Amino acid sequence: MITLLLAALQAAPAALKAVPKILEALERLGDIQTARAAQQRKDEKDKAIIDLIAAARKRRLRREREVGRVQGDSGAASDGHGDGSGI
């Protein structure tokens, strides 16, 4: 029993020397996790922006088609299109 205690006491300084390196490694892991979380938030925001732009573009195209249909239904030729001239 005493032999085990003495062996543990002799190993203690070596174990204490490893503590700063262990703490540095844990800090690096924390930094990596923070960076990953930040990148994930950025990717999600980028996707949301892309989705918003696509939806706005779709609405704009739909409005343009509706305006074109309304103008085409008026019976008047507009800008030389739709009057049979082949332009």
C-alpha positions as CSV (number, residue, x, y, z in Angstrom):
1,M,0.0,0.0,0.0
2,I,2.8,2.4,0.9
3,T,4.6,1.4,-2.2
4,L,1.6,2.4,-4.3
5,L,1.4,5.7,-2.5
6,L,5.0,6.5,-3.1
7,A,4.8,5.6,-6.7
8,A,1.8,7.9,-7.1
9,L,3.6,10.8,-5.4
10,Q,6.6,10.3,-7.7
11,A,4.4,10.4,-10.8
12,A,2.5,13.5,-9.6
13,P,5.1,16.1,-10.9
14,A,5.0,14.5,-14.4
15,A,1.2,14.6,-14.4
16,L,1.2,18.2,-13.3
17,K,3.5,19.1,-16.2
18,A,0.9,17.8,-18.6
19,V,-2.0,19.9,-17.2
20,P,-1.1,23.1,-19.2
21,K,-1.0,21.2,-22.5
22,I,-4.3,19.5,-21.7
23,L,-5.8,22.9,-21.0
24,E,-4.5,24.3,-24.3
25,A,-5.9,21.3,-26.2
26,L,-9.3,21.8,-24.5
27,E,-9.2,25.5,-25.5
28,R,-8.4,24.6,-29.1
29,L,-11.3,22.2,-29.1
30,G,-13.6,24.9,-27.8
31,D,-12.3,27.3,-30.5
32,I,-12.9,24.7,-33.2
33,Q,-16.5,24.1,-32.0
34,T,-17.1,27.9,-31.9
35,A,-15.9,28.2,-35.5
36,R,-18.0,25.4,-36.7
37,A,-21.1,26.8,-35.0
38,A,-20.4,30.2,-36.6
39,Q,-19.9,28.7,-40.0
40,Q,-23.2,26.8,-39.6
41,R,-25.1,30.0,-38.7
42,K,-23.5,31.8,-41.7
43,D,-24.4,28.9,-44.1
44,E,-28.0,29.0,-42.8
45,K,-28.2,32.8,-43.2
46,D,-26.8,32.5,-46.7
47,K,-29.4,29.9,-47.6
48,A,-32.1,32.0,-46.3
49,I,-30.9,35.0,-48.4
50,I,-30.7,32.8,-51.5
51,D,-34.3,31.5,-50.8
52,L,-35.6,35.1,-50.3
53,I,-34.0,36.3,-53.6
54,A,-35.4,33.3,-55.5
55,A,-38.9,33.9,-54.0
56,A,-38.7,37.6,-54.9
57,R,-37.5,36.8,-58.5
58,K,-40.4,34.3,-58.8
59,R,-42.9,36.9,-57.7
60,R,-41.4,39.5,-60.1
61,L,-41.7,37.1,-63.0
62,R,-45.2,36.2,-62.1
63,R,-46.2,39.9,-61.9
64,E,-44.5,40.6,-65.3
65,R,-46.5,37.7,-66.9
66,E,-49.7,39.0,-65.4
67,V,-49.0,42.5,-66.6
68,G,-48.2,41.1,-70.1
69,R,-51.5,39.2,-70.1
70,V,-53.5,42.3,-69.0
71,Q,-51.8,44.4,-71.7
72,G,-52.4,41.7,-74.3
73,D,-56.1,41.4,-73.4
74,S,-56.7,45.1,-74.1
75,G,-57.0,44.5,-77.8
76,A,-54.4,47.1,-78.7
77,A,-51.0,46.2,-80.2
78,S,-48.1,47.3,-78.0
79,D,-44.7,48.2,-79.4
80,G,-45.3,46.3,-82.7
81,H,-45.6,43.0,-81.0
82,G,-48.7,40.9,-81.3
83,D,-50.0,42.8,-84.4
84,G,-49.2,40.0,-86.8
85,S,-46.0,41.7,-88.1
86,G,-43.8,38.8,-87.2
87,I,-41.6,40.9,-84.9
